[in-house]
């Protein structure tokens, strides 16, 4: 990554992709502000205590407190990594409707709110980069995963509209579209997708971190609106 220390907000940083991104950014000497609900898990990142902000991203007041903390203390923010999210999928008979609507709230409503909140700040400071963790399911549909795919399609649509609106500015929008990644996301599933989809070597979080580094290392004149990364067995 670049030599200049960047101020980076990472949501969903207590596990999976968010945790991995926050850990590597911190190791690369960037200033990381990490948020998620599980404070104990966040503490494993070994950040400055004030830069660990545990709470519910669905709360507008909590989002306001994150914004105030970053801009009061650091006076700027360079990167927002939207990693917070969940998945609820299943047949019509089996899907948990309450979990499905909770997924819609965190994946779409809360992410949209935080994105616009920080974009307003980015517009004032004249720079910034939002990197959204989307999914290959932001580009296609599968039976039983329509609601989850809809949340990722929403992220893709917003990101592309914002890219167009921000053309010619120093503010960047990028979507990373992973295929199956080995994280906690599917830990409660009866059959893991690697079995049902025949993916023998899923991606790991380091693959996504390397993708993040690639995007961050591009010159200011370069835009990467979306970057899909798939395991070699992915064919659906």
C-alpha positions as CSV (number, residue, x, y, z in Angstrom):
1,X,0.0,0.0,0.0
2,X,1.1,3.6,-0.2
3,X,3.5,5.0,2.4
4,X,1.1,7.7,3.6
5,X,-0.9,6.7,6.6
6,X,-4.6,6.5,5.7
7,X,-7.6,6.9,8.1
8,X,-9.8,3.9,7.5
9,X,-13.2,3.0,8.9
10,X,-14.0,-0.7,8.6
11,X,-17.5,-2.0,9.5
12,X,-18.2,-5.6,10.3
13,X,-14.7,-5.8,11.6
14,X,-15.2,-8.5,14.2
15,X,-14.9,-11.5,11.9
16,X,-14.4,-12.7,8.3
17,X,-13.5,-10.2,5.6
18,X,-13.9,-7.1,7.7
19,X,-11.6,-8.5,10.4
20,X,-9.0,-9.5,7.9
21,X,-9.0,-6.1,6.1
22,X,-8.8,-4.2,9.4
23,X,-5.9,-6.4,10.6
24,X,-3.8,-5.9,7.5
25,X,-4.5,-2.2,7.2
26,X,-3.3,-1.8,10.8
27,X,-0.2,-4.0,10.1
28,X,0.5,-1.7,7.1
29,X,0.6,1.3,9.5
30,X,-2.7,2.8,8.5
31,X,-5.0,4.2,11.2
32,X,-8.0,1.8,11.5
33,X,-11.3,2.5,13.2
34,X,-13.1,-0.8,13.6
35,X,-16.7,-1.3,14.3
36,X,-19.0,-4.3,14.9
37,X,-21.3,-5.5,17.7
38,X,-18.8,-7.8,19.4
39,X,-16.3,-5.7,21.3
40,X,-14.3,-8.8,22.6
41,X,-13.7,-9.9,19.0
42,X,-12.8,-6.3,17.9
43,X,-10.2,-6.2,20.7
44,X,-8.3,-8.9,19.0
45,X,-7.3,-6.4,16.4
46,X,-4.9,-4.7,18.9
47,X,-6.0,-1.2,17.8
48,X,-5.8,1.9,20.0
49,X,-8.7,1.5,22.5
50,X,-10.6,4.5,21.2
51,X,-10.5,3.2,17.7
52,X,-12.6,0.2,18.7
53,X,-16.2,1.2,18.5
54,X,-18.6,-1.5,19.3
55,X,-22.3,-1.1,18.7
56,X,-25.3,-1.6,16.4
57,X,-24.7,-0.1,12.9
58,X,-28.5,-0.2,12.5
59,X,-28.7,2.7,15.0
60,X,-28.6,6.2,13.4
61,X,-27.3,7.5,16.7
62,X,-24.4,5.0,16.7
63,X,-23.5,5.9,13.1
64,X,-23.5,9.6,14.2
65,X,-21.1,8.8,17.0
66,X,-18.7,7.0,14.7
67,X,-18.7,10.0,12.3
68,X,-18.1,12.5,15.1
69,X,-15.3,10.5,16.6
70,X,-13.4,10.1,13.4
71,X,-13.7,13.7,12.2
72,X,-13.2,15.3,15.6
73,X,-10.1,13.2,16.3
74,X,-8.5,12.7,12.9
75,X,-10.1,15.6,10.9
76,X,-10.5,13.4,7.8
77,X,-11.3,9.9,6.6
78,X,-9.7,8.4,3.6
79,X,-11.4,5.0,3.2
80,X,-14.8,3.5,4.2
81,X,-14.9,-0.2,4.0
82,X,-18.5,-1.4,4.0
83,X,-18.1,-5.0,5.2
84,X,-21.0,-5.4,7.7
85,X,-23.6,-7.8,6.5
86,X,-25.4,-11.1,7.0
87,X,-27.1,-13.7,4.9
88,X,-30.5,-15.4,5.2
89,X,-31.5,-17.8,2.5
90,X,-33.8,-20.7,2.2
91,X,-36.9,-22.1,0.5
92,X,-40.3,-20.4,0.9
93,X,-41.2,-23.0,3.5
94,X,-37.9,-22.7,5.5
95,X,-36.7,-19.1,5.3
96,X,-36.9,-17.1,8.5
97,X,-38.8,-13.9,7.6
98,X,-37.6,-11.9,10.6
99,X,-33.9,-12.8,9.8
100,X,-34.5,-11.9,6.2
101,X,-35.8,-8.5,7.0
102,X,-32.9,-8.0,9.5
103,X,-30.6,-8.8,6.6
104,X,-32.3,-6.2,4.4
105,X,-31.8,-3.6,7.1
106,X,-28.1,-4.1,7.7
107,X,-27.1,-5.0,4.2
108,X,-29.0,-2.2,2.5
109,X,-30.6,0.5,4.8
110,X,-27.7,0.8,7.3
111,X,-25.0,0.6,4.6
112,X,-26.7,3.2,2.4
113,X,-27.1,5.5,5.4
114,X,-23.4,5.2,6.4
115,X,-22.3,5.6,2.8
116,X,-24.2,8.8,2.2
117,X,-23.1,10.1,5.6
118,X,-19.4,9.7,4.7
119,X,-19.8,10.8,1.1
120,X,-21.1,14.2,2.4
121,X,-17.8,14.4,4.4
122,X,-15.8,13.3,1.4
123,X,-17.4,16.0,-0.7
124,X,-16.3,18.6,1.8
125,X,-12.8,17.4,2.2
126,X,-12.4,16.8,-1.6
127,X,-11.3,13.1,-1.5
128,X,-12.2,9.7,-0.2
129,X,-12.7,6.1,-1.3
130,X,-15.6,3.8,-0.5
131,X,-15.0,0.1,-1.0
132,X,-18.1,-2.1,-0.7
133,X,-18.0,-5.8,-0.1
134,X,-20.6,-7.0,-2.6
135,X,-20.9,-10.5,-3.9
136,X,-21.0,-12.5,-7.1
137,X,-24.7,-12.6,-6.2
138,X,-24.8,-8.9,-6.9
139,X,-24.7,-10.0,-10.5
140,X,-26.8,-13.1,-10.7
141,X,-29.7,-14.9,-9.0
142,X,-30.0,-18.4,-7.4
143,X,-33.0,-20.2,-6.1
144,X,-33.6,-19.7,-2.4
145,X,-31.1,-16.7,-2.3
146,X,-33.2,-14.1,-3.9
147,X,-33.4,-11.8,-0.9
148,X,-29.7,-11.9,-0.3
149,X,-29.0,-11.3,-4.0
150,X,-31.4,-8.4,-3.9
151,X,-29.3,-6.7,-1.1
152,X,-26.2,-7.1,-3.2
153,X,-27.9,-5.9,-6.3
154,X,-28.9,-2.8,-4.3
155,X,-25.2,-2.2,-3.4
156,X,-24.2,-2.6,-7.0
157,X,-26.8,-0.2,-8.2
158,X,-26.0,2.4,-5.6
159,X,-22.3,2.1,-6.3
160,X,-22.6,2.6,-10.0
161,X,-25.0,5.5,-9.6
162,X,-22.5,7.2,-7.2
163,X,-19.6,6.5,-9.5
164,X,-21.4,8.3,-12.3
165,X,-22.4,11.2,-10.0
166,X,-18.8,11.5,-8.8
167,X,-17.1,11.4,-12.2
168,X,-14.4,13.9,-12.4
169,X,-13.9,14.2,-8.7
170,X,-11.3,12.7,-6.4
171,X,-13.8,10.4,-4.7
172,X,-13.8,6.8,-5.7
173,X,-16.4,4.0,-5.4
174,X,-15.4,0.3,-5.7
175,X,-17.3,-3.0,-5.3
176,X,-15.5,-6.2,-4.7
177,X,-17.6,-9.2,-5.8
178,X,-16.3,-12.4,-4.2
179,X,-17.5,-15.9,-4.9
180,X,-17.6,-18.3,-2.0
181,X,-15.3,-17.2,0.8
182,X,-14.6,-19.3,3.9
183,X,-15.8,-17.2,6.8
184,X,-18.4,-17.5,9.6
185,X,-21.2,-16.4,7.2
186,X,-22.4,-20.0,6.5
187,X,-21.5,-21.5,9.9
188,X,-25.1,-22.3,10.8
189,X,-26.0,-23.9,7.5
190,X,-26.9,-27.6,7.5
191,X,-25.0,-28.0,4.2
192,X,-22.1,-25.7,3.5
193,X,-22.2,-24.1,0.0
194,X,-18.8,-25.6,-0.8
195,X,-20.5,-29.0,-0.7
196,X,-23.8,-28.0,-2.4
197,X,-21.9,-26.1,-5.1
198,X,-19.0,-28.5,-5.6
199,X,-16.4,-25.8,-4.8
200,X,-13.4,-27.7,-3.4
201,X,-11.2,-24.7,-2.9
202,X,-13.2,-21.7,-1.8
203,X,-11.6,-18.3,-1.5
204,X,-10.1,-17.3,1.8
205,X,-10.0,-13.9,3.4
206,X,-6.4,-13.3,2.3
207,X,-7.6,-13.4,-1.3
208,X,-10.0,-10.6,-0.6
209,X,-7.3,-8.6,1.3
210,X,-5.0,-8.9,-1.7
211,X,-7.8,-7.6,-3.9
212,X,-8.3,-4.6,-1.5
213,X,-4.5,-3.9,-1.7
214,X,-4.7,-4.0,-5.5
215,X,-7.5,-1.4,-5.5
216,X,-5.9,0.8,-3.0
217,X,-2.6,0.8,-4.8
218,X,-4.0,2.2,-8.0
219,X,-2.9,5.8,-9.1
220,X,-5.4,8.6,-8.4
221,X,-6.3,8.7,-12.1
222,X,-7.5,5.1,-12.1
223,X,-11.1,4.0,-11.1
224,X,-12.0,0.3,-10.4
225,X,-15.8,0.3,-10.2
226,X,-16.1,-3.4,-9.6
227,X,-13.8,-6.4,-9.4
228,X,-15.1,-10.0,-9.3
229,X,-12.9,-12.7,-7.7
230,X,-14.0,-16.4,-7.9
231,X,-12.6,-19.8,-6.9
232,X,-11.6,-21.9,-9.9
233,X,-14.4,-24.4,-9.2
234,X,-17.1,-21.7,-9.4
235,X,-19.2,-22.4,-12.5
236,X,-22.7,-21.4,-11.5
